[in-house]
Amino acid sequence: MTAGEELVAWYDPAGTVIGSVPRSRMRAQRLWHATTGVLVRSLDGSRVFVHRRTADKDVFPGMLDVWAGGVVAAGESPAVTAVRELAEEYGVSGVAVEPLFSGTYDLPDVRCHAFLYEARSNGPFVVQESEIESAWWEPVSRLRVLVDDPRWPIVPDGRIALKEWFALGPRES
């Protein structure tokens, strides 16, 4: 099965699952769906793992992201998706994945209900080369500055979610 044929959970604007659709239809028709994102912080909390998306991603190619994640598959809960995506994208498993918050994003390129989580790990990381071009650590203090810089090429919904995370007042430890 190709990525475009993969069945994903189809949501309504209020956040209720109403069925499933192929990923290609969800993208082509800008249908509401759900995503998860896991912010990975170092064990001491001072750094966040950042990655650059590959140039052939179906949405936001080549942009930066601080959230390891993806679309919620048909029949899958957001919590299960978060754990699965963390393992697939960063090669991280066996760590606690704690809920942070959720948000609804109706943007030109995406309409989704995002379920955001946090995990702590110092690695080792094995990034999924088909989705991630490169990855590195950024200090939380530097991200506080970058998030407000419109020249910083982070995915739009990821920027919004990162600002929300900072608004919650995360400690840098």
NORZI-V684184 format. One record per helix or strand. SS is the DSSP state (~ for helix, > for strand). FROM is the first residue (numbers start at 1). TO is the last residue. If there is no record, write none. Layout:
# NORZI-V684184
SS;FROM;TO / SS;FROM;TO
This chain:
# NORZI-V684184
~;3;5 / >;7;11 / >;17;22 / ~;23;28 / >;33;41 / >;47;53 / >;64;65 / >;67;71 / >;73;73 / ~;78;90 / >;97;107 / >;110;120 / >;132;139 / ~;140;146 / >;154;154 / ~;156;167
